[in-house]
Amino acid sequence: MELMVYVLLFITASLFFGIVFQMVFGKRLLVSERMEEINSMYSLQGDEDEMRKPFVERVVNPAYQRFVEALGSITPGSIKKKYEQMIMQAGVGKKFTPSSILSIQVMLAIVMGSLLYLVFRLLIGEGNILLSVLFGALGFFLPYVRLNSTAQIRQKKVQSALPDLLDLLYISVEAGLGFDTALKKSADKMPGPLSDEIKKALEDIAKGRDRQEALKGIIRRTGVDDINTFITAVIQSEILGTNIATMLRTQSTVMRQKRRQRAEEAAMKIPIKMLFPLIFFMFPALFVVILGPAVISVIENMSGLF
């Protein structure tokens, strides 16, 4: 009898605490369970959406990004700095990073080397490892050469546009405009890489960057000596308080003289550059035209003798 009482008390207490627990924590548990169900539904839907993406976007791009990050982590800082400078001077900073350029070099080297090895394997039944390595090395340096060539072409465009920009600046300042306003108007009228760099510097100034540092940024992004001379003259003129119009007139005259000298030097190099095409392409054809009939005549006469 006493045992039955204890059992009833235990059952009653359990029911009481169960009801109290359900009243206090029941809603929270229900909400938690429903949130778990919703999260599982969304995760399944996210997996389905992920599987609907193209193979390149789902597999290739993430693998490529991991490869770029791994390559960037083992690349020395000096090489990164050199590539960053070249990328800035080439004007492709929005498209490429040092790590991405290096990854393209490595992949192109592997692809070109492997391709040549397979070609030899299929044609002659044996792969040529030495030529494959050399071909892979060529593939490694091709992106670097292309980047360097793009930077040099852009530098020449900047150098060529500078005297005309200085003329516009001088006229605008003489007309009463401030230097920054004149710089903006001149850049708007002369589209090109120099105009893009000037606009970027003006945007940096508008965002609160120090004016001299923003102008020096043009020097770093172009790597042109004439730009260095011009920006240095502008900064010195501001520090010393000299007349900016006089400085611009002087700089314009100097830059035009330099451009004329470069044109004269290029003209003097033309005969030397034309020498090799003349020797290897024009002279052989000329010899065939001039000496061909004589050679034929000599051969016919000699054949008549024998």
C-alpha positions as CSV (number, residue, x, y, z in Angstrom):
1,M,0.0,0.0,0.0
2,E,2.8,2.4,0.9
3,L,4.6,1.5,-2.4
4,M,1.4,2.4,-4.3
5,V,1.3,5.8,-2.6
6,Y,4.9,6.5,-3.6
7,V,4.3,5.5,-7.2
8,L,1.2,7.7,-7.4
9,L,3.1,10.6,-5.9
10,F,6.0,10.1,-8.4
11,I,3.5,10.0,-11.3
12,T,1.7,13.0,-10.0
13,A,4.9,15.0,-9.5
14,S,6.1,14.0,-13.0
15,L,2.9,15.1,-14.6
16,F,3.0,18.4,-12.7
17,F,6.5,19.2,-13.6
18,G,5.8,18.1,-17.2
19,I,2.9,20.4,-17.5
20,V,4.8,23.3,-15.9
21,F,7.8,22.7,-18.3
22,Q,5.5,22.6,-21.3
23,M,3.8,25.8,-20.2
24,V,7.1,27.6,-19.7
25,F,9.4,26.1,-22.4
26,G,7.0,24.5,-24.8
27,K,6.7,27.5,-27.1
28,R,10.5,28.0,-27.3
29,L,11.0,24.3,-28.1
30,L,8.3,24.5,-30.8
31,V,9.9,27.6,-32.3
32,S,13.3,26.0,-32.2
33,E,12.1,22.9,-33.9
34,R,10.4,24.9,-36.6
35,M,13.5,27.0,-37.2
36,E,15.6,23.9,-37.6
37,E,13.1,22.6,-40.2
38,I,13.2,25.9,-42.1
39,N,17.0,26.0,-42.0
40,S,17.2,22.4,-43.3
41,M,14.7,23.3,-46.1
42,Y,16.8,26.4,-47.1
43,S,20.0,24.4,-47.0
44,L,18.5,21.8,-49.3
45,Q,17.3,24.6,-51.6
46,G,20.8,26.2,-51.5
47,D,22.4,22.9,-52.4
48,E,19.9,22.6,-55.3
49,D,20.7,26.1,-56.5
50,E,24.4,25.4,-56.2
51,M,24.0,22.3,-58.3
52,R,22.1,24.2,-61.0
53,K,25.2,26.5,-61.6
54,P,27.5,25.8,-64.6
55,F,30.4,23.5,-64.0
56,V,32.9,26.3,-64.6
57,E,31.3,28.5,-62.0
58,R,30.7,25.7,-59.5
59,V,34.1,23.9,-59.7
60,V,36.6,25.5,-61.9
61,N,36.4,29.1,-60.6
62,P,36.7,28.1,-56.9
63,A,39.6,25.8,-57.7
64,Y,41.3,28.6,-59.7
65,Q,40.8,31.1,-56.8
66,R,42.4,28.7,-54.3
67,F,45.3,28.1,-56.7
68,V,45.8,31.9,-57.0
69,E,45.7,32.4,-53.3
70,A,48.2,29.5,-52.7
71,L,50.5,30.9,-55.3
72,G,50.3,34.4,-53.8
73,S,51.2,33.1,-50.3
74,I,54.5,31.6,-51.5
75,T,55.5,34.4,-53.9
76,P,58.3,36.7,-52.5
77,G,57.3,40.2,-51.7
78,S,59.9,41.7,-54.1
79,I,58.3,39.9,-57.1
80,K,54.9,40.9,-56.0
81,K,56.0,44.6,-55.8
82,K,57.5,44.4,-59.2
83,Y,54.4,42.9,-60.7
84,E,52.2,45.5,-59.0
85,Q,54.2,48.3,-60.5
86,M,53.9,46.8,-64.0
87,I,50.2,46.2,-63.6
88,M,49.7,49.8,-62.5
89,Q,51.8,51.1,-65.4
90,A,49.9,48.9,-67.9
91,G,46.5,50.2,-66.5
92,V,45.0,46.8,-65.8
93,G,44.9,47.0,-62.0
94,K,41.1,46.4,-62.0
95,K,41.5,43.1,-64.0
96,F,44.6,41.5,-62.7
97,T,46.7,41.1,-59.5
98,P,50.3,39.9,-59.2
99,S,49.0,36.5,-58.1
100,S,46.6,36.1,-61.0
101,I,49.4,37.0,-63.5
102,L,51.7,34.5,-61.9
103,S,49.0,31.8,-62.0
104,I,48.4,32.5,-65.7
105,Q,52.1,32.1,-66.3
106,V,52.3,28.8,-64.4
107,M,49.3,27.3,-66.1
108,L,50.3,28.4,-69.6
109,A,53.8,26.9,-69.0
110,I,52.2,23.6,-67.9
111,V,49.7,23.6,-70.8
112,M,52.2,24.5,-73.5
113,G,54.9,22.1,-72.3
114,S,52.4,19.2,-71.9
115,L,50.9,20.0,-75.4
116,L,54.3,19.8,-77.1
117,Y,55.2,16.6,-75.3
118,L,51.9,15.0,-76.4
119,V,52.5,16.2,-80.0
120,F,55.9,14.6,-80.1
121,R,54.5,11.5,-78.5
122,L,51.8,11.1,-81.1
123,L,53.9,12.0,-84.1
124,I,57.2,10.1,-83.4
125,G,56.1,7.9,-80.6
126,E,58.5,9.5,-78.0
127,G,58.2,12.7,-76.1
128,N,61.0,15.3,-76.2
129,I,61.4,16.4,-72.6
130,L,64.0,19.1,-73.3
131,L,61.9,20.8,-76.0
132,S,58.8,20.5,-73.8
133,V,60.6,22.3,-71.0
134,L,61.8,25.0,-73.3
135,F,58.3,25.4,-74.8
136,G,56.9,25.6,-71.2
137,A,59.4,28.2,-70.3
138,L,58.3,30.2,-73.4
139,G,54.7,29.9,-72.2
140,F,55.7,31.1,-68.7
141,F,57.3,34.3,-70.0
142,L,54.7,35.2,-72.6
143,P,52.2,36.8,-70.2
144,Y,55.1,38.8,-68.6
145,V,56.3,40.0,-72.0
146,R,52.7,40.9,-72.9
147,L,52.2,42.9,-69.7
148,N,55.6,44.7,-70.1
149,S,54.7,45.6,-73.7
150,T,51.3,46.9,-72.7
151,A,52.9,49.1,-70.0
152,Q,55.5,50.5,-72.5
153,I,52.8,51.3,-75.1
154,R,50.8,53.1,-72.4
155,Q,53.8,55.0,-71.2
156,K,54.5,56.2,-74.7
157,K,50.9,57.4,-75.0
158,V,51.2,59.3,-71.7
159,Q,54.5,60.8,-72.8
160,S,53.1,61.9,-76.2
161,A,50.0,63.5,-74.7
162,L,51.8,65.5,-72.0
163,P,52.8,68.6,-74.1
164,D,49.3,69.1,-75.4
165,L,47.9,68.8,-71.9
166,L,50.3,71.4,-70.7
167,D,49.3,73.8,-73.4
168,L,45.6,73.4,-72.4
169,L,46.5,73.8,-68.8
170,Y,48.4,77.0,-69.5
171,I,45.6,78.5,-71.5
172,S,43.0,77.6,-68.9
173,V,45.1,79.0,-66.0
174,E,45.8,82.2,-68.0
175,A,42.0,82.5,-68.5
176,G,41.5,82.6,-64.7
177,L,40.7,79.1,-63.8
178,G,42.1,77.4,-60.7
179,F,44.7,74.7,-61.2
180,D,42.5,71.8,-60.2
181,T,39.6,73.1,-62.3
182,A,41.9,73.6,-65.3
183,L,43.3,70.1,-64.8
184,K,39.9,68.6,-64.8
185,K,38.7,70.5,-67.9
186,S,42.0,69.6,-69.8
187,A,41.6,66.0,-68.9
188,D,38.0,66.0,-70.1
189,K,39.1,67.3,-73.5
190,M,41.9,64.8,-74.0
191,P,40.7,61.2,-73.5
192,G,43.5,58.7,-73.0
193,P,45.6,57.1,-70.3
194,L,47.0,60.4,-69.1
195,S,43.5,61.8,-68.7
196,D,42.4,58.7,-66.8
197,E,45.3,59.0,-64.3
198,I,44.6,62.7,-63.8
199,K,40.9,62.0,-63.1
200,K,41.8,59.4,-60.6
201,A,44.1,61.8,-58.8
202,L,41.4,64.4,-58.7
203,E,39.0,61.8,-57.3
204,D,41.5,61.0,-54.6
205,I,41.8,64.7,-53.7
206,A,38.0,65.0,-53.6
207,K,37.8,62.1,-51.2
208,G,40.2,63.9,-48.8
209,R,43.6,62.5,-49.8
210,D,46.6,64.9,-49.5
211,R,46.9,66.8,-52.7
212,Q,50.7,66.2,-53.1
213,E,50.3,62.5,-52.4
214,A,47.5,62.3,-55.0
215,L,49.6,64.0,-57.6
216,K,52.6,61.8,-56.8
217,G,50.3,58.8,-57.3
218,I,50.3,59.7,-61.0
219,I,54.1,59.3,-61.1
220,R,53.8,55.8,-59.6
221,R,51.0,54.7,-61.9
222,T,52.7,55.9,-65.1
223,G,56.4,55.5,-64.5
224,V,57.2,58.3,-67.0
225,D,60.1,60.6,-66.4
226,D,58.4,63.6,-68.0
227,I,55.4,63.2,-65.7
228,N,57.8,63.0,-62.7
229,T,59.3,66.3,-63.9
230,F,56.0,68.0,-64.3
231,I,54.4,66.9,-61.0
232,T,57.6,67.8,-59.1
233,A,57.5,71.3,-60.7
234,V,53.8,71.7,-59.7
235,I,54.5,70.7,-56.1
236,Q,57.6,73.0,-55.8
237,S,55.6,75.9,-57.3
238,E,52.9,75.4,-54.7
239,I,55.4,75.2,-51.8
240,L,57.4,78.2,-53.0
241,G,54.3,80.2,-54.0
242,T,55.6,81.0,-57.6
243,N,53.3,81.8,-60.5
244,I,51.7,78.5,-61.7
245,A,51.1,79.9,-65.2
246,T,54.8,80.7,-65.7
247,M,55.7,77.3,-64.6
248,L,53.2,75.7,-67.0
249,R,54.6,77.7,-69.9
250,T,58.1,76.7,-69.1
251,Q,57.2,73.0,-68.7
252,S,55.2,73.1,-72.0
253,T,58.2,74.5,-73.9
254,V,60.6,71.9,-72.4
255,M,58.2,69.0,-73.1
256,R,57.8,70.0,-76.7
257,Q,61.5,70.3,-77.1
258,K,61.9,66.8,-75.7
259,R,59.2,65.4,-78.0
260,R,61.0,67.0,-81.0
261,Q,64.3,65.5,-79.9
262,R,62.7,62.0,-79.5
263,A,61.2,62.3,-83.0
264,E,64.6,63.2,-84.5
265,E,66.3,60.3,-82.7
266,A,63.6,57.9,-84.0
267,A,64.1,59.3,-87.5
268,M,67.9,58.7,-87.3
269,K,67.3,55.1,-86.2
270,I,65.1,54.3,-89.2
271,P,68.0,53.4,-91.7
272,I,69.4,51.0,-89.2
273,K,66.0,49.4,-88.6
274,M,65.4,49.0,-92.3
275,L,68.8,47.4,-92.9
276,F,67.7,43.9,-91.9
277,P,64.4,43.8,-93.8
278,L,66.4,45.0,-96.9
279,I,69.0,42.3,-96.5
280,F,66.7,39.4,-95.8
281,F,63.6,40.2,-97.9
282,M,64.3,42.7,-100.7
283,F,67.8,41.9,-101.7
284,P,67.2,38.1,-102.4
285,A,64.2,39.0,-104.7
286,L,66.2,41.7,-106.4
287,F,69.1,39.3,-107.0
288,V,66.7,36.8,-108.5
289,V,65.2,39.4,-110.9
290,I,68.6,40.8,-111.9
291,L,70.8,37.6,-112.0
292,G,68.1,35.1,-112.9
293,P,68.1,35.6,-116.7
294,A,71.9,35.6,-116.7
295,V,72.1,32.4,-114.7
296,I,69.6,30.7,-117.0
297,S,71.6,31.9,-120.1
298,V,74.8,30.5,-118.6
299,I,73.2,27.2,-117.9
300,E,71.8,26.9,-121.4
301,N,75.2,27.7,-122.9
302,M,77.0,25.3,-120.7
303,S,74.5,22.6,-121.6
304,G,75.1,23.3,-125.3
305,L,78.8,22.7,-124.9
306,F,78.3,19.3,-123.3
